[in-house]
Amino acid sequence: MIDKRSAAFALVLAAAGAAFAQDKGTLRPEPLPPIARPDDPSTPAKELFGRASDPAPLDPDPIGFYSHGCLAGAEPLPANGPNWQIMRLSRNRFWGHPALIAFLQRLAPAAAQASGWPGLLIGDISQPRGGPMLTGHASHQIGLDADIWLTPMPQRELTRAEREEISATDMVREDRLDIDPNVWTEGQLAVLRTTARAPEVQRIFVNAAIKRALCRQATGDRSWLAKVRPMFGHNYHFHIRLYCPRGAESCVDQDPTPPGDGCDASLAWWFTDEALHPKKPAKTWPPMTMAKLPAECRQVLKAK
C-alpha cells in the first residue's frame, strides 16, 4: 500500500501523463519561443530542458534519480526497427541512455516472438538531454524509462500522420475493476512477462486492473510479477524502468521492489473507494527549478 499523500501526488502526475499519452501530435511542430531570462533561478527547469533539441555531447551518463535528473550522451531510438515503430515523433522524446536504447532493440523482437505480434509501438522515452518535461511525465528524466503501448504494432509501417493521431487501446474496463476482455489477450500478458523477466528491468508500471489480470492469469514461474507494480493511469501503455547501468556513479536507483508477487492485500487497496475515487490534494507543487536537480545538470544543459 502507498500512503495517502503519495497516492494523491501520484494520481495528479499519472492523470496528467495518462491524458497526455493519448494527446495527438502534429506534423508541423513549432519551435518554442526563447526564454527571456534563462539564468533566472526561478525559471522552471522544464522550460530549459524542453527547449533542448539535441543531446549533450558528453559521455553517456544518467544523472540523478528517475524523477530528479538529466541525461548526458543520449542516443535516439530509430523511428523504425524490425519489430518496433515510434509514436508521436513530433515530441522528440525518443532519446535514451545507450543501455536503454540497446535494451529496447533487444526487447522488441523477443516480445514479438513471445506474443505473436508484429512488434511494439514505442511511446515516450526521454528528451534529448533528459530533465523535466513541459507536459506529461514526472519521471523519464535520466533516459532509463520508456513507455510501450499495449496495442500491437500493425503489420505495415504507419504513416507520419497516423503516428501523431491514432490512440492506443484502453485495456481497462470502464469501472476500473478489471481488464476489458474484449481487447485484452494473451499477447499483452506475453509482452509484459517477457519484459519483466529481463534482468535489466527494475520495475514495470501498469494499471491496477492489469496487475489483477496478470495475477490471475500467470502460471508456472510467477517471480516476474514482483516487478510489475500498480500505478494510477497506465491503462493504455506500460512503463519500463531499468536499473542504473553498472559504473553510472551519478545515477540513483529506486528502492528494491517489496518481496512476493504483489498479488496480496497491497493490490486489493487499489480497488477500494479511497483509491478509485481519491480526493484531490489541497496542496500544489511548484515547478522544479535547476536548484532541485543535480549540479551536473547545468553542464548537461549548456554543453555544446
C-alpha positions in Angstrom: 0.0 0.0 0.0 1.1 3.5 -0.6 0.4 6.3 1.9 -2.4 8.8 1.2 -0.1 11.7 0.4 1.9 9.6 -2.1 -1.3 8.3 -3.6 -2.7 11.8 -4.1 0.5 13.1 -5.6 0.9 10.0 -7.8 -2.7 10.5 -9.0 -2.1 14.0 -10.1 1.0 13.1 -12.0 -0.4 9.9 -13.5 -3.6 11.5 -14.6 -1.7 14.2 -16.4 0.6 11.7 -18.0 -2.2 9.3 -19.0 -4.2 12.1 -20.7 -1.1 13.4 -22.4 -0.1 10.0 -23.7 -3.3 10.0 -25.8 -3.0 13.6 -27.0 -2.4 13.9 -30.7 0.9 15.2 -32.0 1.5 17.4 -35.0 3.0 17.1 -38.5 4.4 20.7 -38.1 5.9 21.1 -34.7 6.7 24.8 -33.9 9.8 25.7 -32.0 9.2 27.2 -28.6 9.9 30.9 -28.2 13.2 31.8 -26.4 13.1 32.3 -22.6 13.6 36.0 -21.7 15.7 35.2 -18.6 17.0 31.6 -18.8 19.5 32.1 -16.0 16.9 33.3 -13.5 16.9 30.9 -10.6 13.1 30.8 -10.6 12.9 29.6 -14.2 11.3 26.1 -14.2 13.8 23.5 -15.3 11.2 22.0 -17.7 11.3 25.2 -19.7 15.0 24.8 -20.2 15.2 21.1 -20.9 12.0 21.3 -23.0 13.9 23.5 -25.4 16.9 21.3 -25.9 16.6 19.8 -29.3 19.8 17.8 -29.4 21.8 15.6 -27.0 24.6 16.9 -24.8 27.9 15.9 -26.5 29.3 14.3 -23.4 30.0 10.7 -22.3 26.7 8.8 -21.6 25.6 9.4 -18.0 22.2 9.1 -16.3 22.5 11.8 -13.6 20.3 11.7 -10.6 17.0 9.9 -10.0 14.3 9.0 -12.5 12.2 12.0 -11.5 15.0 14.4 -10.5 17.8 14.3 -13.0 19.1 14.7 -16.5 20.9 12.8 -19.2 24.3 13.2 -20.9 25.3 11.5 -24.2 21.8 10.4 -25.1 21.2 8.2 -28.2 18.0 8.2 -30.3 16.0 5.0 -30.9 15.5 4.8 -34.7 11.9 5.6 -35.7 11.5 2.2 -37.3 13.1 -1.2 -36.5 12.5 -4.8 -37.4 9.9 -5.1 -34.6 9.1 -1.6 -33.4 7.8 1.8 -34.5 8.0 5.1 -32.5 4.8 7.0 -31.9 4.4 10.8 -31.6 7.6 11.6 -33.3 6.9 15.3 -33.0 7.5 15.3 -29.3 11.2 14.5 -29.8 11.2 12.1 -26.8 12.8 9.1 -28.4 16.1 9.6 -26.7 17.6 7.5 -24.0 20.8 6.2 -22.3 22.6 3.8 -24.7 21.8 1.0 -22.3 18.0 1.6 -22.6 18.2 2.0 -26.4 20.1 -1.3 -26.7 17.6 -2.9 -24.4 14.6 -1.8 -26.4 16.2 -3.1 -29.6 16.6 -6.5 -27.9 13.2 -6.5 -26.3 11.2 -5.7 -29.4 12.0 -9.0 -31.3 11.8 -11.1 -28.2 8.4 -9.6 -27.3 7.2 -10.1 -30.8 8.1 -13.7 -30.8 6.6 -14.4 -27.4 3.3 -12.6 -28.2 2.9 -13.3 -31.9 2.6 -9.6 -32.5 4.5 -7.9 -35.5 6.2 -5.7 -32.9 5.9 -2.9 -30.4 4.7 0.6 -30.5 7.0 2.8 -28.5 5.8 5.9 -26.7 7.8 8.5 -24.8 11.4 7.7 -23.7 13.2 10.9 -22.7 14.1 14.3 -24.1 17.5 14.8 -25.8 19.1 16.0 -22.5 16.6 14.3 -20.2 15.3 16.5 -17.4 11.8 17.5 -16.5 9.3 17.7 -19.4 7.0 20.5 -20.2 4.0 18.2 -20.2 3.1 14.7 -19.1 5.7 12.8 -17.1 7.3 13.4 -13.7 9.9 10.7 -14.4 11.6 9.8 -17.8 14.4 12.3 -16.8 17.6 10.2 -16.9 17.0 8.1 -20.0 16.1 4.9 -18.3 12.3 5.0 -18.6 10.2 4.1 -21.6 6.5 3.8 -22.4 5.3 0.9 -24.6 1.8 0.8 -25.9 -0.4 -2.2 -25.1 -1.7 -2.1 -28.6 0.1 -4.4 -31.1 2.2 -2.9 -33.8 0.4 -3.4 -37.2 1.9 -5.4 -40.0 2.6 -2.3 -42.1 4.6 0.8 -41.4 2.4 3.6 -40.0 2.4 6.9 -41.8 3.7 10.0 -40.0 0.2 11.3 -39.7 -1.0 8.0 -38.1 1.8 8.1 -35.6 0.7 11.6 -34.5 -3.1 11.0 -34.4 -4.1 7.4 -33.6 -4.6 6.4 -30.0 -3.7 3.3 -28.0 -6.4 1.0 -26.8 -7.7 1.3 -23.3 -7.2 -2.2 -21.7 -9.3 -1.4 -18.6 -13.0 -1.8 -18.0 -15.0 1.3 -17.5 -15.5 0.6 -13.8 -11.7 0.2 -13.5 -12.1 -3.0 -11.5 -10.7 -5.4 -14.2 -9.4 -5.6 -17.7 -11.7 -5.3 -20.7 -12.0 -8.9 -22.0 -12.9 -7.5 -25.5 -9.4 -6.1 -26.0 -7.1 -7.9 -23.5 -5.4 -11.0 -25.0 -2.7 -13.5 -24.2 -0.5 -11.2 -26.3 -0.4 -8.4 -23.7 0.4 -11.0 -21.0 3.3 -12.4 -23.1 4.8 -9.0 -23.8 4.7 -8.0 -20.1 6.1 -11.3 -18.9 8.9 -11.1 -21.5 9.8 -7.6 -20.4 9.6 -8.3 -16.7 11.9 -11.3 -17.0 14.7 -9.2 -18.4 17.4 -8.7 -15.7 17.9 -5.1 -16.6 14.3 -4.2 -15.7 13.9 -2.7 -12.2 10.1 -2.0 -12.4 7.1 -2.0 -14.7 4.2 0.2 -14.0 0.7 -0.8 -15.1 -2.9 0.0 -14.2 -4.0 -2.0 -11.1 -6.7 -3.8 -13.1 -3.9 -5.1 -15.4 -1.9 -6.2 -12.4 -5.0 -8.0 -11.2 -5.4 -9.8 -14.6 -1.7 -10.8 -14.6 -2.0 -12.2 -11.0 -5.0 -14.3 -12.2 -3.6 -15.5 -15.5 0.1 -16.1 -14.8 1.1 -19.7 -14.5 4.4 -21.5 -13.7 7.2 -19.3 -12.5 5.5 -16.2 -11.2 8.6 -14.5 -9.8 8.5 -11.9 -12.6 5.2 -10.5 -11.2 7.1 -8.8 -8.4 8.5 -6.2 -10.9 5.0 -5.3 -12.2 3.7 -2.6 -9.9 0.2 -1.0 -9.9 0.1 2.8 -10.6 -2.6 5.3 -11.5 -3.2 5.6 -15.2 -1.2 3.2 -17.3 -4.3 1.6 -18.8 -3.1 2.3 -22.4 0.6 1.6 -22.0 3.1 0.1 -19.6 6.1 1.9 -18.3 9.5 0.2 -18.2 12.2 1.4 -15.8 15.8 0.0 -15.9 18.3 -0.3 -13.2 21.1 2.2 -13.2 23.8 0.9 -15.6 27.0 -0.5 -14.0 29.5 2.2 -13.4 27.0 5.0 -13.6 28.0 6.7 -10.3 25.8 9.7 -10.7 22.7 7.5 -11.1 20.4 6.8 -8.1 18.4 3.5 -8.2 14.9 3.2 -6.9 14.3 1.2 -3.8 14.0 -2.6 -4.4 10.6 -4.0 -5.0 8.9 -5.5 -2.0 9.1 -9.3 -1.6 6.4 -11.5 -3.0 4.4 -11.3 -6.3 2.4 -8.3 -5.3 -0.9 -10.1 -5.6 -1.8 -9.8 -2.0 -3.6 -7.2 0.2 -1.4 -4.4 -1.2 -3.1 -4.9 -4.6 -6.6 -5.1 -3.0 -6.1 -1.5 -1.8 -6.1 -0.2 -5.3 -9.8 -1.3 -5.7 -11.1 0.5 -2.6 -13.1 3.7 -2.8 -10.1 5.6 -1.4 -8.0 4.5 -4.4 -10.7 4.5 -7.1 -12.1 7.9 -6.1 -9.3 9.8 -4.3 -9.7 13.3 -3.1 -7.7 15.9 -5.0 -4.8 17.1 -2.9 -5.2 20.5 -1.4 -1.5 21.3 -1.9 0.1 22.1 -5.2 3.7 21.5 -6.0 5.7 24.4 -7.7 7.7 23.6 -10.8 11.1 22.1 -10.3 14.0 24.6 -10.7 17.6 23.9 -11.6 18.4 24.2 -7.9 16.4 21.0 -7.3 18.4 19.0 -9.8 22.0 17.6 -9.5 24.6 20.2 -10.1 25.9 18.3 -13.1 22.7 19.0 -14.9 23.8 22.6 -15.5 26.8 21.3 -17.5 24.5 18.9 -19.4 22.1 21.8 -20.3 24.9 24.1 -21.5 27.2 21.6 -23.3 27.8 22.4 -27.0 
